Amino acid sequence: MQTLDWIVLISTLLLIVVYGTYQSRGSKNVQDYLKGGNTSKWYTIGLSVMATQASAITFLSTPGQAFNDGMGFVQFYFGLPIAMVIICMVFIPLYHRLKVYTAYEFLENRFDLKTRTLTAILFLIQRGLAAGITIFAPAIILSALLGWNLLLLNVIIGFLVIIYTVSGGTKAVNVTQKHQMIVIFTGMIIAFCLIIDKLPEGITFSKALDIAGASGKMEVLDFSFSLDNRYTVWSGLIGGTFLMLSYFGTDQSQVQRYLSGKSLKEMQIGMMFNGLLKVPMQFFILLVGVMVFVFYQFNQAPLNFNPNATDIVLNSRYAAEYKAVQEKQNDVFAMKKASITEFSNTSKKVNPDVIAKYNAQSDALRAEARILIDKAGDSQNIKVESNDKDYVFLNFILHNLPRGLIGLLLAVILSAAMSSTASELNALASTTAMDLYKRNTSEKSDKQMVTASRFFTLAWGVIAIGVACVANLAENLIQLVNIIGSIFYGNVLGIFLLGFFFKFVKGNAVFVAGLITQVLVIGLFLLNEYEYINLPFLWLNFVGCVIVITIACLIQSLTSKNDYTAA
């Protein structure tokens, strides 16, 4: 990090905070504070919805996912356009007609207060955890690569978000997210162009794709029905559709974005804009990761991209073994580079069998290095992250981009963290204020509700910072967030679908079914984690939805039958 990088980074972040606070001044009533005065245009809604989902995890973790596993992760988003159509046809018109502040208000109108409260609490639990992770994710990686203090980074990111979110509410979130997405798109496009430019002379984009394809990184579609494959066309279309329906249709962090629209039409167009642009955006981010992989076919990659992990193992009794693995990695790289360079200097097609052989050797050595890192950490009682997927892209940025652009790309990552966290805090505060506080206390004035909403925003901000300070990395950050969502989303979506389409089902049946289903889904997740069953987390969205609908219908049928018998 040079002086120019610091100037670009700090000025970008401060401009966003100051602009959001200035533009949203004067929010004096609940309508303004929680729904932005219903002034948002379709493009603001679309970009805000995208920014809410595209946290820093997206830009840190997704390229690393592609670097290791290729383009197949894009299948996760195949259900998104389908979900957007259903939401525009069913969810948005209903919310707009009822003039709700939160999605869970509908459930009290349809069922009862306890069902509304249950779904609101489920949302608060999972989104409260996710808010902490969206702060923690960039903080731990920036801390590892730049040597910054982790706890201080958690506090700084959280504090910047709290400033304009508490001050301006939903409008502040929307107007800042629009500009944050511009910064994000600009930074990612520049990064992509620079990666292509840094490839050796003679390696065109077409040849880079050939190299990636020969390495198995361009396998986008998997039509298999095997549950051993986490991401397939079917898991994306079925599990992904249910996840996206629940996320965009029932998660207040997203619902609040389009409830701020000027009209029903603006809300619907904004969501369709998101549906059309989101899959190509994720494809592009994955492609950036694949091009980073191609770059490292010609440039020596670290044996492990997490510098903290490398330092720990090199200062342990396993240092000699680790250095021996590094030497083997150097030899494999030299042979692989020679083979690919020969291809690049001719019109021949790259031999996929040769590349696959060298990549397999390299992957085996990287796995061996992770084992040594884990042993080194255990021997010193140090918690160390040996899985380096989330460090790949930022490591490339810091070591290969020119001055100024490093600051811009770090601003991209922190902007994404701030935009997603701001939406989450805004939604957590709205749900707490409207679904719990207002509904269970005496009548409050507009001024009192705005004050309460600001307090809840601040409180959830502090909680999110606290979660970030005690969080731990999973296998992959983007998977961790989706796992947390999948545990809760199917159940909540099923409750909403019962409200929409199963008119004979009453509140008591839904409430009991919701409690039972949540316990069962958590149980299924744990059984899969401990390998008693094979059920990838993405399927939990579909399974949870089916279970709660089935149980609620059975309970209601039995209740109705008993009532009829008693009569």
N, C-alpha and C positions, 0 to 999 in steps of 0.2 A: 504494500500500500504506500503510494507516494503522495505528496502534498496535493497534487491535482485530483487524485482519486478521492481523498478526504473532502475536498471542496465540492466535487460533484455529488458525492454520497450525502453529505450533511445538508447541502443546499436543496437537493431534490426532496429529501424527507421533510425538512422544515417548511418548504413551500407548500407541500401537500397538507401538512397540519394547519398552517396559517390560513391557507385558502379555504379548507373545509370549515374551519371555525368562523371565518369572516362571512362566507356565503350562507351559513345556516343561522346567523344571529337573528334574534327576534322570535324564536319559537316559544310562544307564550301559552299555548293551549295544547291539549292532548292530541288533537287532530294534526297540528303542525309537528309536534315532537315525535309522535309515534308513526304517523303516516305521511310525513313530509308535506302536509297541506294538500296532498293529492295533486301535485304539480309536475310529476315526472313524465317525460316524454318516453316513447318506446325504446329509443336507442340508449337512453340513460338506464332504463329498466334492464335491457338486454345486457349491457356492459356490467351493470351492478350485480346481476345474477351470476354472470361469468366470473366476476372478481371474487364473489363470495365463495364459490366453489374452488376457484384456482388460487389456493393458498400458496405460501412459500414452499410447502411440501411438493406441490405440483412441479415447480421449477427446479427444485433440488433433487427430488426423488425419481421423477419420471425419466429424465435422461439417464440416470444410473440404472433404472429398471431396464431401459432399452439397451444400454451398454452390456449388461449381463445376459438378458433374456430375449432381446430383439423386440420386434414391433407388435408381438401378439397381444400386449396389454391393451391396445386400442380396442379390442373386442369388448372390453369391459364397458365401453360407452355406446355400444350398438343399440341398446334399448332406449337411449336418451331421446331421439326424435319421436319414437312411438309414445313415450311418456309425455312429451310436450304437447302432442296432438290431444291426448286424453285430458290433460290438465286444462288446456284451452277450451275444450268442449264441456267439461264437467265441473272442475274445481273452481276456476276463476269466475264463471258466471254466477255460481252459487255464493261465493264469498262476496262478490260485488253486490249482489242483490240484498244480502243480509247486512251489508255495511259493517263487517266485523273488523276488529283490530287485530285479533289473532285467529289462527285456524281452529283453535280449540273451542272458541265461542260457539261454533256450529254444533259441536257435540253436545253442549248443554241444551241447545234448542231442540235437537233431535232426540237425545236420550235423557241425561240428567246431570246434575252438578258433579257427582262423584266420578262419572266417566270423563267429564271435561278435566277434572283435577288430576285423575290418573294419567291421562295422556300428556298433560302439561308437565307433570313431574317426570315422566319418562323422557320427555324432550329435554328438560332442564338437566337431568343426569348425564345423558349422552352428549349433549351440546356443551355442557360445562366442562366435561373431560376433553372434548375436541378443541375447545377454545384454548385450554392450557397447552395442548400438543401443537397447535398452530403457532404459538409463541416459542415453545421449546425447540421445535424442529430447526428453524434457522439459527437459533441461539447456540445450540450445542455444536452445530457444524461450523459456524463462524468462529466459535470459541476454539474448536480443535485446530482449524486451519490458520487462524490469525493470532491465536494466543490471547484472545480477549477473555475477560472473566465471565464465566457462564451465568452466574447469578445476576451480575450487573447487566448483562445483555437482556436477560429475561425481564428485568425491571424497566430498562430503557424502552424496549419494544412495547411492553404493556402500557407504560406511562404515556408514550406518544399517542397510542390509540385512545386511551382514556380521555386525553385532553379534548379532542374534537368530538368524540362520541358522546361524552357527558354534556358538552356544551351545546351541540346542535342536533342530537338525535338522528332520526332516519334521514333527514335531508343532508346532514353532514356526511353520513355514510355514503349516500348515493352520489353526491357531487364529487367526493374525493375518489370514489372507486372508478368513476368515469375517467379521471385523469391518471389514476394508477394503472389502469388497463392500457392506456396509451404508452406510458413509460415501459410497461411490461412487454407489449408487442414490439416496441422499438428496440428494446434491449435484446430480445430473443432473435429477432431478424438480423441484427448486427452480429450477434454471436455466431449464428449459422453461416453468414457470409464469411466471417473471419476464419471459421473452421475449414471451409472449402478452400479459402485462399492459402491456408497454411499447409495444405496437402502438397506433396512433392510435384514438381513440374511433370506434366504428362498424365497425372491422375486427375482426369476430368470427373465431374459429378457422376456421369454415367459409369465410369470405371469404379468409382467409389461405391456405387450401388452394387456393382458386380462383386466387389470384394466383400461387402457386407452380406450379399446373398450367398456367396460361397461359404461364408462363416455361419450361415443359418440365422442371420439377424433380420432378414426381410420376410420371414414367414408370418404373414399377417393373419391369415384365416386358418382356423382349426375346426373342422366339421365333425370331429370325433365326439362320441357320447361318453367318453371315459371321465369318471369323477377324479381320476388321478391328475387330469389336466385342469388347472385352476381357471384358466382363461380360454374359453372356446366360443364359437359363434352362438351356441345354444345357451351357455351360461350368461353371455352378454345380452342376448335377446330376451331371455326369460327372467333370470335373476336380476340382470341389469335393468330391465324395464320396471320390475317391482321396486328395486332400490331407488331408481330415479323418480318413480311415481311418488314414493313415500318422501323422498328428500325434497323434491320441488313442490309437491302438493300438500305436504303436512308438516314439514319442518319450518318453524317460524322464521329461521334465519333467511330462508328463501321466500316464503310467503310474504313477509314484510317488504321485500324488495318490490314485488309487483302490486301489492296493495297500495303503494304510494302513487300509482299511475293516475293520469288525468282522467282516463275513461276506461271502460271495459275494452274497447278496441286497442288502446295504447298498451294495456296490460297483455293482451293476447299477442299482439305483434312483437312486443318485447320478448316474450317467452319463445315464440317461433324463431326469432332472430337468434336466440341462444341455442335452440335446437339445431339450427342449420350450421352454426359456426363452431360449436363446441367440439364435435368429432374431428373436423379438419384441424382445429387448434391442437388437440391432443396428439393427432397424427404427426403434426409438425414438431411438437416438443419431443416426441419419441424419436423422430428422424434426426433431430439435433443430437440426441444421445447415441444413435447409430453412427453418425458422422464423427463423433468423438471417439468411438470405437475404431473407426477406420484410421483416424489420425494416429492412434496409438499402435497401429500396425506398422507405422514407419518411424515412430518415436518411442523410446523406451518408457514404458509405464511403470509406476511404482508397484512393488509386489503387493502392497496394501495402500490404498489411497487415504487412509486415516493416519495422519502423521503422529498423533498421540499414541496410537497402537504400535507404530513402528518404533518410537522412542522407548516405549515400555519394554518391548521384547529385546531391543538392542542393549538395554541396560539390565538384562537379567541373565541367568545362567543358561538361557536358551539362545544367546546371541550367536554363538558359533554355528548352531544348527540353522538359524534363520539366515545367516550370511551364506551358508552352503546352498540353501534353497534359492537365494538371490542369484548366485552364480549359475545355477541350473536354468533359472528364468532368463538370464542374459543370453545363455547359449541357445535356448529355444527361440528367443526373440530374433537373434542374429540369423538363424536358419529360416525362420518364417519371413523376415524382411527380405532376405535374398530371393526367396521364392516369389513373393509378391512383386518385388522390384523387377524381376525378370519379365513377369506378366505386363507390368506397366510400360516397359520399353518396347513391347511388341504388340501386334494386333491379336495375339492369342487370347483365348478365354482362360481365366484363372482356374486352376485345377481344384475343385472343391474338396476332393479327398485329401490332398496334401494340406490344405489350409485347415480342414477339420482335425487332422492328426496333430498339427502344431497347437491349435486352440485347445484341444483336449489335454495336451501336455501342460499348457500354460494354466488352464483351469485347475488341474490337479495340483500344481505347485502352489497356486493361490490358496487352495483349500488347505494344503499342508501348512502354509504360512498362518492361516487363521487358527489352526489348532495350536501352533506354537505361541501365538499371541494370547490365546485363552489360557494356556498353561502358565505363561509369564504373568498374566494378570492375577491368576489364582495364587501363584506362589508369593506374590507381593500384596495379596488382599486388596487389589485395585480393580474396580469395575471398569472394564475396557471394552469398547465396541470393535470387534474384529470384522464384522460384516460391513464392508465399506461401500455398498451401493450408493448410499446417500451422499458420499463424499466425492464421487467421481467428477461431476460437472463443475462443482466449485473449485476443486483442485485444478482442473483444466483452466478455468478462468484465471486463477491467481498466478499460474505459471506460464501462461501463453498469450494473454491479451495485453495490448499496449496501455500505457498510462492513461487515465481518464476513463477508459472503457471498463476497467476493473471496478472503479467507483460506480459507474452506471449499472453494471450487472449486479453489484451488491445492492444498489438502490432498488433494482427490479425485485430481488429476493425479499428485501425488507418491506417494500411496498406491498408485495403479495401477502406477506405475513400480516401487515397492518390492515389491509382491506378485508381479508377473511375474518380476522379477529374482531374488527369493528362491527361487521354484520352479526357475528355471534353474540357479542356483548349487547348490541342493540336489541336483538331478538330475545335474549335471556331476560333483559330488563322488561321488555314489553310483556312477555309471558308472566313473569313474576308479578308485575304491577296489575295487569288486567285479569289474569286467570286466577291468581291466588289472593293478592292484596285487596284489590277493589271488590272482588266477588265475596270476600269473607269479612269485610269491615263495613262500617256505616258509610253512608253517602259522602263522597269527597268532591270538593270543587275542582275545576280545571287546574287551578294554580297548585293545589295540593297534589294532584296526580302527576303534574309535570315534575314537581319537586321530588316526589316518591320515585318516579321513573329515573330521574338523574341519580338519585341515591342508589337505586338498584343497579344501574349501569356501573357506577363506581365500585359497588360491592362485588359484582360479578367480575369486574376487571381485576380486583385484588385477588379474588379466588382463582382466576385464570393464571395470574402470575404465580400464585402459590402452587397450583398443579404443575406448571412449567418447571418450577424449582425442584420438584420431587419426581418428575417423570423419568422414564427409562426408554431407551430405543427398543423397537421391535425389529423383526427381520428387515422391514422396509417401511419407512414412515408413511408413504401413501397407502400401503396396505393396512397399517395400524389404524388410520382414520376410518377407512372403509370397513374394517372389521368392527370397530365400535358402533358405527352406524348400522351395520347389518344385524347386530344383536338386537337392536330396538326397532328398526324401521319397519320390518315385516309386520310385527304386531300392531303398530300404530296405523299403518296403511290399512290393514284388515279391519280395524275399528272404523275408520272413515268409510271404507267400502260398504260395511254393514249399514252405516248411516245413509249412504247414497242409494243402495240398491235392495236392501233387505228390510222392507217396511214393517214386516211382522215382528222383527226382533226388538225387544225393549231394553231399557237401560240396565236393569239388574243382570240380565244374561250377558250383556256385553262387558260389564264391569268384571264379573267373575271370570269370564273367558279371557279377558285381557290379563288378569293376574296369573291365571294358570299358564297361558301361552308364554308369558315372559319367563317364568320359571323353566318351562320346557325348552325354550330356545337357548337360554343360558346353559342348560344341561346338555343340549345337543352340541353346542360350541365346545364345552369342556370335554365331552366324549371324543370329539374330533381332535382336539388339541393333544389329548393323551392317547390318540390313535386306537381307540376302541371301535370307532366307526370312521367312514371316509365320507365327509360332507363338507366340501369347500365353503368358506364363509359366504360367498356370493349367493349360494342357494338358500341361506337362512332367511333372506328377504321373502322368497317365494314360500318356503315352508312355514315361516311364522304367520304370513298372511292367510294361508290355507287353514292352519291350525285354529287361529282365533275365529275365523268365520265358521268353521265346522263346529267347534265347541259351543259358540254362541247360539247357533241354530239348533243344536241338540238340546241345550239347556232350555231355550225358549219353547221348543216343541214339548219337552217333558213338563215344563211348568204349565203350559197351556192345557196339556192333557190332564194334569192333576187338577187344575182349576175347573175344567169341564166335568171331571169325575165327581169332584166335591159338590159342584152345583147340582 
